[in-house]
């Protein structure tokens, strides 16, 4: 089972979190990551963040990355959105 944990942080406090499970193994891992991020953003009522090169590098190394205000087109009222793969 592929699970991704999405967390919204503000002032070093966890504001919201959710876990998204993907069970469709006909998708590639990359597609599961993108679909999970879409589901997290839908649940938190956020626009989809832009993957910057720093996000890509962090995610490749640690299966975890943070999207700050630079990754979002609209104004956000939190410090960052963090996603992390917790089970594959």
N, C-alpha and C positions, 0 to 999 in steps of 0.2 A: 504494500500500500504506500502510495506517495502522499506525504502530508507536508504542508507548508504552514508555518506560523507567521501571522501578520500582527505587528504591534505598532501602535501609535504612542510616541513619547513626547512629553512636554515638561520642561524644567526637571529632567531626570526622574520623572514619574511616568509609570505606565498608565495611559489614559484608557485605551481600548485594546483588545486583542481578540483574535479569532484563529481557528485552525481549519484549514481547507483540506479535504481528502479527495484525491483523484484515484479512481479505480479503473479507468479506461486505459488499459495497457497497450492498446493499439496505437496510442499517441507516443511520440518520442519524449524523452525527458525534457527537452527544450520546450516542446509544446505544452507539457504538463506544468512547467514553471510559468509560462506566459498565461495559461488558463487559470492557474491558481492565483496569480497576481491580479488578473481581471476580476475574479470572484471576490478577492479581498477588497479591492477598490469599490466594487459594487456594494458589498456589505457595509463599508465605511462611508459610502456616498462620496467618493473621491474621483477626480479625473485620473486617468492612467498616467503614471510618471514616465518620464523619458529616461531610457537607460544611457547613462553617461559612461565613458570609458572606465572611470573609477568604480562604478557599480559593477560593470562586467568583470573587471579584474578581481574585485572583492568576492563576487559570487563564485567565480571559478576556483578561487583559493579556499574559501571557507564555507561555501554553500549558504552564504549569508551576506546581506548588503543593506545599506541605509539610503533611503531617498530623502534628500533635504529639499528645501524650498527651491533650489536650483533645478530640480528634476520635474517640478510641477509648473504648468502654465498658469493656473489660477493661484490666487493667494491662499495660503494654508494657515490655520490657527494652531499649529503644533510645531515641534522642532524637527521631527523626522518620522518617516514610516520605515520600519525595519521588517524585512522578510527573511525567513530562515527555513531551510529544508530540515525537518526533524525526523523523517523516516522515509526510507525507500525500500 
